[in-house]
Amino acid sequence: MKTIKNFFLTLAAITCFTACEKDGEKIYLNSLEPGDLIASENTVMLTQKNSKQIVLSLAWTKDALTVSDPDMQAPDLTDMTMQVSTSEDFSNSITESVETSLSKAYTGAELNTIAKNLGATPNVANSLYFRVKSSTGNNMKPVYTNTTVVSVTPYSIDMSVGYILDSKQEETGNSLYSATSNGEYIGFMGATSWYNYYLREGDGTIWGNDGVSGTAFLLSSENTKWNFWFPALSGCYYVNVNTNKKVWSALYISNLTVNGDIEGEMTFDRPNMRWTMTFNAAQAGNLTIRTSGTGQLYDYSTGTDNSDSDTNPGIATSIAFAQNGETLTFGQQPGDIIINAPAAGECTLILDLSNPKAWKVEVESGNEKPTEINPYVYLPGVDDAINEGQNWTFDNKLSLYDEDNLSYAGAVNTGSQWGYQIAIEDGNWEDVYTLASGDAYQGTLAFQSGTNLPAPAEGLYFFDISLKAQTYQLTAIGNEIYYSGANDDWTLHTLTATADKGVFSGNVTIEKASEYGIQIILDTAWTYKFGGTDGVLYYKGTNITEDAVLAPGTYTLTVDLINRTYTLK
């Protein structure tokens, strides 16, 4: 901020100059005059939906300092501050922000936070008063623009819930809970290998990793943040995100054992965020059990690398549940849990962890096994034109890569006469998806509609479908694909198509083990990425790390996209 000392130094220079050039003539410096302030809106209704949108813009004028001699120019020493208050005379609490331009735009989240900090009442219209204060020094009387009033209806800011966002910062429907709204959010998450996410607080602040390599469990809300990511172990995690300490941790729960009136091992149902176990009840009535297990804690001290191997198994941690009224508590010491068998015979014990505000235990009659998700879908009819003499087959398949969205992907050599279908089970001709709308390259699916999906032009394509969203998309694969990451070099290096359809090959010079492994990339836009383990390719999978055990030298990397395999030798 410019000080009044700088102001007088500049004024002295002006005076000195004029004394030399215009002897005996007095030169005056005029003070600031109030500017004009206008607002783009006079009424703003705030919601979570417009929290990221610009909802209000303000612009204003200012009069610069002037010198009485038109041949001279005064320096710009003006400091500007935007003031917002709930009272027209600004006698109540005020929020201030230093401004360097003649306009300001507020997103819904920013304006909502201002309203909250000023004590505005949620879900009703509140008058917020805006003005710009201008001054030329700490001991100079400031001037103000006119006051502009805007009716703002803020939404409630619930700081007890942390919303889980996906890698595109879109809602997932999952959340963590802060019982005292103190910035520490806890709960259980069902994560696949290397699952990544962001967390949004009620005031709109989005948290992720601090954007620095090697600091996987440190938080940041800056624009440079990365997404959080879990270790390679897929399953149940107890998550603690602390926005005050700017750290988070993930406690992987590998098993849960039930002891007491019934005994056994529970199974984790990841899509439904619950643990289940079937048992036979001798009769209806109350039973007393205890539930405990072991876990592996991953935090800033462990990182996430190699978490599926002996090199970094996490910190061994005992875990257990106890009962507190109708809900469960989580810790390291087990406590008695009273359950009620509704009837004699086969029953299912359910530990429901889906609601972070209330973990519950219940028993249902019958066998409530988790729904099994097919690892593949099949494409009968997709290649009947290039495999003469063969009827439609289930030979071409796509692999599951996202359980939550039932998303499948893979490369297929296509050549179809009559179009094709998407079957959810090998040999099952009835439970198939066909065309709802779209063309040969993208559109929507319908279950058992009777109209085949249209055939694309003959060639190699990458298929990406979601049975949950009921969408499909095909992307042509050219004569080149790429690898990246070897020797920690993240430029794209070419792999060339061979005589075998879907097979690409090229040389890789290994100088050192890569820190993050090697990726297979299908396009220069980096839209489609494969990783791999033990010679098997996985779409969006963990990076290939075979280079870590190879001596420096030149090797041949061969990738078979159709059969989902690779070699580096």
C-alpha positions as MATLAB code, in Angstrom:
seq = 'MKTIKNFFLTLAAITCFTACEKDGEKIYLNSLEPGDLIASENTVMLTQKNSKQIVLSLAWTKDALTVSDPDMQAPDLTDMTMQVSTSEDFSNSITESVETSLSKAYTGAELNTIAKNLGATPNVANSLYFRVKSSTGNNMKPVYTNTTVVSVTPYSIDMSVGYILDSKQEETGNSLYSATSNGEYIGFMGATSWYNYYLREGDGTIWGNDGVSGTAFLLSSENTKWNFWFPALSGCYYVNVNTNKKVWSALYISNLTVNGDIEGEMTFDRPNMRWTMTFNAAQAGNLTIRTSGTGQLYDYSTGTDNSDSDTNPGIATSIAFAQNGETLTFGQQPGDIIINAPAAGECTLILDLSNPKAWKVEVESGNEKPTEINPYVYLPGVDDAINEGQNWTFDNKLSLYDEDNLSYAGAVNTGSQWGYQIAIEDGNWEDVYTLASGDAYQGTLAFQSGTNLPAPAEGLYFFDISLKAQTYQLTAIGNEIYYSGANDDWTLHTLTATADKGVFSGNVTIEKASEYGIQIILDTAWTYKFGGTDGVLYYKGTNITEDAVLAPGTYTLTVDLINRTYTLK';
ca = [
       0.000    0.000    0.000;
       1.318    3.452   -0.909;
       1.910    5.674    2.141;
       1.421    9.364    2.714;
       5.215    9.628    2.824;
       5.352    8.592   -0.834;
       2.635   11.102   -1.603;
       4.628   14.015   -0.139;
       7.845   12.892   -1.825;
       6.088   12.944   -5.192;
       4.451   16.267   -4.425;
       7.859   17.684   -3.465;
       9.260   16.577   -6.818;
       6.397   18.321   -8.631;
       6.962   21.503   -6.608;
      10.710   21.424   -7.256;
      10.155   21.077  -10.979;
       7.683   23.939  -11.171;
       9.911   26.225   -9.136;
      12.595   25.863  -11.808;
      10.305   26.217  -14.801;
       7.701   28.667  -13.598;
       9.245   30.854  -10.976;
       6.742   32.473   -8.639;
       3.740   30.540   -9.994;
       1.760   28.467   -7.432;
       0.699   24.940   -8.385;
      -2.121   23.142   -6.547;
      -2.928   19.440   -6.135;
      -6.676   18.761   -6.115;
      -8.055   16.128   -3.681;
     -10.041   13.038   -4.699;
     -13.710   13.308   -5.561;
     -16.278   10.541   -4.867;
     -16.835    8.089   -7.743;
     -20.010    6.449   -9.037;
     -20.847    2.799   -8.231;
     -23.332    0.646  -10.138;
     -24.414   -3.003   -9.724;
     -25.437   -5.483  -12.433;
     -28.324   -6.798  -10.303;
     -30.561   -5.443   -7.574;
     -31.854   -8.880   -6.488;
     -29.814  -12.088   -6.200;
     -31.134  -15.513   -5.185;
     -28.259  -17.792   -4.124;
     -28.317  -21.601   -4.335;
     -25.780  -24.395   -4.440;
     -26.484  -24.688   -8.182;
     -25.209  -21.176   -8.943;
     -22.394  -21.258   -6.381;
     -19.740  -21.406   -9.135;
     -21.426  -18.886  -11.435;
     -20.948  -15.113  -11.514;
     -24.099  -13.752   -9.869;
     -23.215  -10.093   -9.226;
     -20.875   -7.587  -10.866;
     -20.010   -4.098   -9.650;
     -18.268   -1.276  -11.494;
     -17.235    2.190  -10.391;
     -15.463    5.349  -11.449;
     -12.814    7.310   -9.636;
     -11.442   10.822  -10.033;
      -7.663   10.873  -10.206;
      -5.533   13.450   -8.425;
      -5.017   16.489  -10.650;
      -2.546   19.376  -10.727;
      -3.669   22.952  -11.336;
      -1.100   23.248  -14.135;
      -2.461   21.372  -17.193;
       1.082   20.707  -18.397;
       1.797   18.525  -15.376;
       0.456   15.097  -14.301;
      -0.029   13.851  -10.742;
       0.830   10.254   -9.849;
      -1.940    7.728   -9.082;
      -1.640    7.158   -5.323;
      -5.206    5.973   -4.727;
      -6.013    2.983   -2.549;
      -9.443    1.416   -3.109;
     -11.396   -0.853   -0.747;
     -14.748   -2.501   -1.415;
     -16.931   -2.385    1.698;
     -20.060   -4.483    2.268;
     -22.422   -4.143    5.213;
     -25.957   -5.025    6.294;
     -26.581   -1.419    7.393;
     -26.918    1.546    5.065;
     -24.670    3.721    7.240;
     -22.116    0.894    7.581;
     -22.424    0.993   11.360;
     -22.830   -2.787   11.605;
     -20.113   -5.315   10.805;
     -18.314   -4.714    7.520;
     -16.356   -6.966    5.173;
     -13.595   -5.327    3.166;
     -11.465   -6.301    0.178;
      -8.653   -4.332   -1.431;
      -9.363   -3.615   -5.110;
      -6.900   -2.822   -7.893;
      -9.319   -2.373  -10.794;
     -12.585   -0.532  -11.376;
     -14.835   -3.594  -11.276;
     -15.513   -6.689   -9.193;
     -17.431   -9.919   -9.840;
     -18.751  -12.311   -7.198;
     -19.539  -15.988   -7.643;
     -22.512  -17.376   -5.763;
     -20.238  -19.069   -3.228;
     -18.240  -15.870   -2.628;
     -21.342  -13.731   -2.138;
     -22.921  -16.375    0.082;
     -19.826  -16.445    2.294;
     -19.911  -12.646    2.619;
     -23.583  -12.785    3.588;
     -22.849  -15.503    6.160;
     -19.947  -13.545    7.667;
     -22.162  -10.467    7.966;
     -24.796  -12.429    9.871;
     -27.399  -12.417    7.105;
     -30.366  -14.732    7.630;
     -30.354  -17.763    5.291;
     -33.247  -18.393    2.900;
     -34.731  -14.888    3.234;
     -33.955  -11.669    1.397;
     -31.301   -9.502    3.106;
     -30.244   -6.008    2.073;
     -26.486   -5.817    1.485;
     -24.964   -2.366    1.003;
     -21.885   -1.847   -1.191;
     -19.559    1.119   -1.503;
     -15.952    1.771   -2.489;
     -13.660    3.694   -0.165;
     -10.807    5.614   -1.833;
      -7.908    7.336   -0.131;
      -4.447    8.708   -0.925;
      -2.803    7.988    2.433;
      -3.420    6.816    5.972;
      -3.844   10.318    7.375;
      -5.927   11.662    4.502;
      -9.698   11.651    4.815;
     -11.143    8.961    2.502;
     -13.938    9.557    0.041;
     -16.726    7.099   -0.784;
     -18.751    6.247   -3.840;
     -22.501    6.262   -3.641;
     -23.972    3.303   -1.755;
     -25.621    0.571   -3.808;
     -28.069   -1.835   -2.193;
     -28.602   -5.400   -3.437;
     -31.249   -7.773   -2.064;
     -29.430  -11.074   -1.471;
     -31.090  -14.333   -0.415;
     -28.298  -16.606    0.854;
     -28.545  -20.338    1.332;
     -27.715  -22.103    4.564;
     -24.069  -23.020    4.938;
     -23.872  -26.357    6.678;
     -20.279  -26.874    7.744;
     -21.104  -30.284    9.205;
     -21.039  -32.005    5.798;
     -18.071  -32.446    3.476;
     -19.256  -33.386   -0.018;
     -17.220  -35.896   -2.019;
     -16.570  -34.705   -5.589;
     -15.131  -36.780   -8.420;
     -11.987  -35.980  -10.401;
     -13.985  -33.430  -12.448;
     -15.218  -31.766   -9.224;
     -18.757  -32.979   -9.825;
     -21.089  -34.372   -7.143;
     -20.904  -38.086   -6.343;
     -23.721  -38.211   -3.787;
     -21.298  -39.302   -1.048;
     -20.172  -37.263    1.950;
     -18.166  -37.144    5.183;
     -19.405  -35.700    8.478;
     -18.138  -33.142   10.978;
     -20.352  -33.476   14.064;
     -19.157  -30.192   15.624;
     -18.595  -28.341   12.317;
     -14.932  -27.903   13.235;
     -13.366  -28.669    9.845;
     -12.632  -32.332   10.608;
     -14.687  -34.617    8.350;
     -14.886  -38.365    8.922;
     -16.699  -41.333    7.457;
     -16.337  -44.495    5.412;
     -15.688  -44.660    1.680;
     -15.654  -47.621   -0.679;
     -12.691  -46.930   -2.942;
     -11.361  -48.762   -5.946;
      -7.623  -48.926   -6.618;
      -6.146  -45.406   -6.781;
      -9.597  -43.826   -6.555;
      -9.333  -40.035   -6.517;
     -11.636  -37.283   -5.299;
     -12.021  -33.731   -3.957;
     -13.907  -32.548   -0.853;
     -16.175  -29.492   -0.841;
     -17.159  -27.795    2.403;
     -20.520  -26.157    2.944;
     -19.113  -22.697    2.250;
     -17.991  -23.813   -1.206;
     -14.289  -24.299   -0.417;
     -12.903  -27.228   -2.419;
      -9.961  -29.158   -0.975;
      -7.503  -31.445   -2.694;
      -3.888  -32.513   -2.450;
      -1.390  -29.669   -2.091;
      -0.089  -30.213   -5.629;
       3.425  -31.244   -4.629;
       4.938  -34.618   -5.579;
       5.542  -36.905   -2.617;
       3.020  -35.230   -0.276;
      -0.032  -37.356   -0.969;
      -1.891  -36.603    2.281;
      -1.428  -32.833    2.585;
      -4.360  -30.522    1.802;
      -4.732  -27.353   -0.205;
      -7.645  -25.259   -1.445;
      -5.519  -23.267   -3.906;
      -6.054  -23.469   -7.659;
      -2.806  -25.450   -7.916;
      -4.276  -28.379   -5.940;
      -4.468  -31.923   -7.239;
      -7.144  -34.463   -6.416;
      -6.793  -36.716   -3.357;
      -6.006  -40.342   -4.196;
      -6.269  -43.614   -2.313;
      -3.696  -46.420   -2.226;
      -3.882  -49.323   -4.668;
      -5.879  -51.466   -2.240;
      -9.543  -51.593   -3.200;
     -12.185  -51.828   -0.482;
     -13.415  -50.127    2.685;
     -11.619  -47.072    4.080;
     -12.225  -44.983    7.180;
     -11.377  -41.446    6.040;
     -10.443  -38.396    8.115;
     -10.054  -35.058    6.292;
      -8.890  -32.246    8.597;
      -9.054  -28.863    6.857;
      -7.602  -27.030    9.861;
      -4.459  -29.146   10.117;
      -4.499  -29.563    6.312;
      -3.942  -33.310    6.422;
      -6.042  -36.373    5.688;
      -5.696  -40.100    6.252;
      -7.175  -43.328    4.875;
      -7.496  -46.391    7.120;
      -7.973  -49.494    4.971;
     -10.113  -52.144    6.677;
      -9.014  -55.534    5.407;
     -11.375  -57.708    7.473;
     -14.165  -57.697   10.051;
     -14.801  -60.640   12.378;
     -17.980  -61.259   14.381;
     -17.805  -62.977   17.779;
     -20.367  -63.700   20.507;
     -23.733  -65.359   20.033;
     -22.901  -65.725   16.337;
     -19.474  -65.967   14.735;
     -18.027  -65.509   11.281;
     -16.278  -63.251    8.770;
     -18.089  -60.320    7.173;
     -17.952  -59.425    3.464;
     -17.659  -55.853    2.222;
     -20.355  -54.685   -0.213;
     -18.547  -51.709   -1.745;
     -21.313  -50.261   -3.990;
     -23.697  -50.125   -1.003;
     -21.064  -49.211    1.637;
     -21.893  -51.998    4.035;
     -20.498  -55.209    5.522;
     -22.692  -58.334    5.527;
     -22.646  -61.871    6.969;
     -25.231  -64.630    6.742;
     -25.962  -66.832    9.770;
     -28.582  -69.263   11.034;
     -30.619  -68.043   13.996;
     -31.863  -70.749   16.355;
     -34.856  -68.582   17.187;
     -36.123  -65.041   16.967;
     -34.831  -62.624   19.573;
     -31.867  -60.579   20.744;
     -28.272  -61.633   20.226;
     -25.078  -60.075   21.604;
     -22.071  -59.759   19.321;
     -18.751  -57.956   19.026;
     -17.202  -56.829   15.747;
     -13.493  -56.145   15.282;
     -10.766  -56.424   12.681;
      -7.467  -55.134   11.406;
      -6.566  -52.249    9.182;
      -3.720  -50.452    7.454;
      -3.409  -46.711    8.029;
      -2.096  -44.539    5.204;
      -1.208  -40.931    5.962;
       1.512  -38.363    5.318;
       4.140  -40.584    6.990;
       3.408  -43.544    4.698;
       2.296  -42.027    1.395;
       0.452  -44.265   -1.050;
       3.182  -45.785   -3.248;
       3.394  -49.585   -3.451;
       0.599  -49.967   -0.943;
      -0.314  -53.348   -2.392;
       3.109  -54.839   -1.649;
       5.287  -55.606    1.338;
       7.343  -52.448    0.814;
       4.634  -50.198    2.251;
       1.839  -52.123    3.975;
       0.647  -49.064    5.913;
       0.555  -48.776    9.691;
      -1.075  -51.840   11.288;
      -4.139  -50.651   13.195;
      -6.771  -52.502   15.232;
     -10.345  -51.470   14.483;
     -13.652  -52.211   16.183;
     -17.257  -51.082   16.565;
     -19.390  -50.481   19.650;
     -23.016  -49.521   20.193;
     -24.313  -46.106   21.249;
     -28.104  -46.183   21.348;
     -29.386  -46.835   17.833;
     -26.070  -46.033   16.149;
     -22.547  -47.420   16.125;
     -19.248  -45.865   17.126;
     -15.892  -46.648   15.541;
     -12.586  -47.076   17.356;
     -10.032  -49.663   18.443;
     -11.853  -51.324   21.364;
     -14.894  -53.536   20.613;
     -18.067  -53.172   22.635;
     -21.205  -55.259   23.001;
     -23.695  -54.815   20.153;
     -27.290  -56.008   20.617;
     -28.992  -57.225   17.430;
     -32.415  -58.763   16.890;
     -33.006  -61.812   14.734;
     -36.501  -61.353   13.239;
     -37.078  -65.082   12.840;
     -35.427  -68.449   13.136;
     -33.459  -69.663   10.151;
     -31.156  -67.949    7.675;
     -30.575  -64.260    8.407;
     -28.194  -61.555    7.217;
     -26.255  -59.311    9.576;
     -25.763  -55.879    7.963;
     -23.307  -53.217    9.131;
     -24.492  -50.147    7.195;
     -21.811  -47.441    6.928;
     -23.345  -45.444    4.064;
     -24.632  -42.557    6.222;
     -21.687  -40.779    7.891;
     -24.065  -39.192   10.414;
     -25.381  -42.548   11.683;
     -23.682  -45.928   11.260;
     -26.191  -48.686   11.929;
     -26.450  -52.436   12.421;
     -29.511  -54.493   11.496;
     -30.603  -58.030   10.732;
     -32.816  -59.122    7.835;
     -34.396  -62.487    7.168;
     -32.914  -64.450    4.318;
     -29.636  -64.217    2.484;
     -28.841  -60.640    1.485;
     -25.652  -61.275   -0.471;
     -24.038  -58.307   -2.259;
     -25.036  -58.000   -5.890;
     -22.309  -59.411   -8.087;
     -21.095  -57.150  -10.873;
     -20.085  -58.793  -14.123;
     -16.418  -58.146  -14.963;
     -17.171  -58.072  -18.709;
     -19.852  -57.216  -21.242;
     -19.954  -58.819  -24.690;
     -20.517  -57.511  -28.226;
     -22.237  -60.160  -30.367;
     -22.467  -59.106  -34.011;
     -19.664  -56.545  -33.900;
     -17.343  -58.493  -36.254;
     -19.541  -60.823  -38.343;
     -18.475  -59.135  -41.594;
     -14.760  -59.804  -41.069;
     -15.124  -63.307  -39.631;
     -16.806  -65.048  -42.543;
     -18.646  -68.235  -41.854;
     -19.096  -67.456  -38.167;
     -22.417  -66.705  -36.536;
     -22.677  -64.005  -33.924;
     -20.380  -64.840  -31.024;
     -19.475  -63.626  -27.546;
     -15.751  -63.535  -28.388;
     -15.442  -59.738  -28.207;
     -15.733  -58.261  -24.739;
     -15.129  -55.062  -22.779;
     -13.685  -54.956  -19.257;
     -15.205  -53.297  -16.198;
     -13.247  -50.224  -15.048;
     -15.755  -48.288  -12.915;
     -18.077  -50.300  -10.656;
     -20.058  -47.290   -9.441;
     -21.136  -46.330  -12.955;
     -21.021  -49.863  -14.420;
     -18.576  -48.576  -17.021;
     -16.786  -50.936  -19.422;
     -14.119  -50.206  -22.021;
     -11.749  -51.826  -24.492;
     -10.491  -51.974  -28.068;
     -12.366  -54.011  -30.662;
     -11.719  -54.712  -34.344;
     -15.107  -54.050  -35.892;
     -16.743  -55.071  -39.161;
     -20.468  -55.642  -38.855;
     -23.205  -56.338  -41.395;
     -26.290  -55.951  -39.229;
     -25.136  -53.954  -36.241;
     -24.456  -55.433  -32.821;
     -25.693  -55.719  -29.245;
     -24.213  -55.398  -25.754;
     -24.789  -58.531  -23.680;
     -24.258  -58.575  -19.913;
     -23.561  -62.305  -19.718;
     -21.702  -64.768  -21.935;
     -24.236  -66.807  -23.906;
     -27.251  -64.830  -22.699;
     -29.143  -63.596  -25.773;
     -32.045  -62.066  -23.855;
     -30.446  -59.630  -21.405;
     -28.911  -57.273  -23.946;
     -28.643  -53.531  -24.490;
     -29.498  -52.093  -27.880;
     -30.123  -48.685  -29.433;
     -32.256  -45.988  -27.827;
     -30.890  -43.018  -29.770;
     -27.702  -41.954  -31.516;
     -25.480  -43.030  -34.385;
     -22.657  -45.487  -34.924;
     -20.241  -43.545  -32.708;
     -22.171  -42.269  -29.703;
     -25.625  -42.342  -28.219;
     -27.852  -43.872  -25.570;
     -28.755  -47.467  -24.794;
     -32.031  -49.248  -24.110;
     -32.462  -52.606  -22.413;
     -34.053  -55.184  -24.698;
     -35.426  -52.628  -27.148;
     -34.985  -54.833  -30.227;
     -33.033  -52.371  -32.425;
     -29.370  -53.217  -32.946;
     -26.683  -50.671  -32.350;
     -25.547  -49.270  -35.738;
     -22.219  -50.544  -37.067;
     -19.320  -48.089  -37.483;
     -17.020  -48.133  -40.478;
     -14.755  -51.167  -40.433;
     -11.671  -50.668  -38.270;
     -10.175  -50.600  -34.775;
     -12.181  -48.668  -32.155;
     -12.022  -47.882  -28.474;
     -15.412  -48.601  -26.884;
     -16.507  -46.843  -23.662;
     -19.983  -47.667  -22.344;
     -21.864  -47.051  -19.101;
     -24.767  -49.335  -18.240;
     -25.770  -47.029  -15.386;
     -25.919  -43.905  -17.555;
     -26.943  -46.091  -20.554;
     -24.498  -44.397  -22.909;
     -21.952  -45.577  -25.477;
     -19.082  -43.882  -27.303;
     -16.684  -45.187  -29.968;
     -13.350  -43.574  -30.879;
     -11.278  -44.673  -33.867;
      -7.716  -45.822  -33.081;
      -5.149  -44.887  -35.735;
      -1.817  -46.449  -36.704;
       0.000  -44.958  -33.729;
      -0.470  -44.978  -29.989;
       1.955  -43.731  -27.338;
       3.758  -44.464  -24.106;
       4.864  -41.961  -21.491;
       6.557  -41.932  -18.079;
       9.676  -44.001  -18.779;
      12.713  -42.392  -17.090;
      10.220  -39.866  -15.649;
       9.876  -38.396  -19.140;
       6.228  -37.441  -19.641;
       6.378  -36.601  -23.320;
       4.589  -38.923  -25.755;
       6.675  -41.597  -27.523;
       5.260  -43.484  -30.504;
       4.248  -47.129  -30.654;
       3.498  -48.216  -34.241;
       0.786  -50.582  -35.461;
       2.028  -54.037  -36.452;
       0.571  -56.511  -38.953;
      -1.602  -57.933  -36.179;
      -4.745  -55.902  -35.660;
      -4.721  -54.018  -32.334;
      -1.039  -54.746  -31.668;
       1.449  -51.846  -31.384;
       5.179  -51.956  -30.739;
       8.217  -49.712  -30.263;
      11.565  -49.367  -28.527;
      11.918  -48.057  -25.001;
      15.309  -47.015  -23.665;
      15.441  -47.534  -19.902;
      17.951  -45.337  -18.080;
      16.457  -45.562  -14.596;
      13.348  -46.813  -12.851;
      10.482  -44.370  -13.316;
       9.054  -42.888  -10.124;
       5.422  -43.227  -11.196;
       5.588  -45.947  -13.846;
       4.704  -46.067  -17.532;
       1.351  -45.250  -19.128;
      -0.077  -46.300  -22.487;
      -1.889  -43.399  -24.172;
      -4.206  -43.786  -27.168;
      -4.333  -40.169  -28.332;
      -2.320  -36.953  -28.203;
      -5.008  -35.314  -26.085;
      -4.329  -37.888  -23.321;
      -8.029  -38.808  -23.241;
      -7.557  -42.580  -23.013;
      -4.919  -44.011  -20.687;
      -4.012  -47.605  -19.793;
      -1.898  -48.941  -16.989;
      -0.998  -52.530  -16.327;
       0.242  -55.205  -13.948;
       1.922  -58.542  -14.688;
       1.397  -58.228  -18.411;
      -2.318  -57.338  -18.232;
      -3.572  -53.947  -19.432;
      -6.185  -52.050  -17.413;
      -8.009  -48.978  -18.658;
      -7.305  -46.170  -16.149;
      -5.328  -48.708  -14.157;
      -2.149  -48.424  -12.090;
       0.893  -47.517  -14.184;
       3.228  -50.210  -15.521;
       6.290  -50.644  -13.269;
       8.244  -53.499  -14.887;
      10.998  -50.996  -15.767;
      11.990  -50.960  -12.084;
      13.524  -54.450  -12.372;
      15.206  -53.987  -15.748;
      18.866  -53.130  -16.243;
      19.561  -49.941  -18.250;
      19.213  -50.636  -21.954;
      16.829  -50.639  -24.902;
      13.756  -52.858  -24.776;
      10.736  -53.580  -26.971;
       7.339  -52.564  -25.608;
       4.498  -54.469  -27.279;
       0.873  -53.629  -26.524;
      -2.118  -55.744  -27.576;
      -5.170  -53.534  -27.075;
      -7.732  -56.143  -28.117;
      -6.469  -58.890  -25.814;
      -5.470  -56.358  -23.132;
      -1.858  -57.516  -22.734;
       1.629  -56.010  -22.917;
       5.266  -57.086  -22.785;
       8.448  -55.126  -22.076;
      11.492  -57.209  -22.949;
];
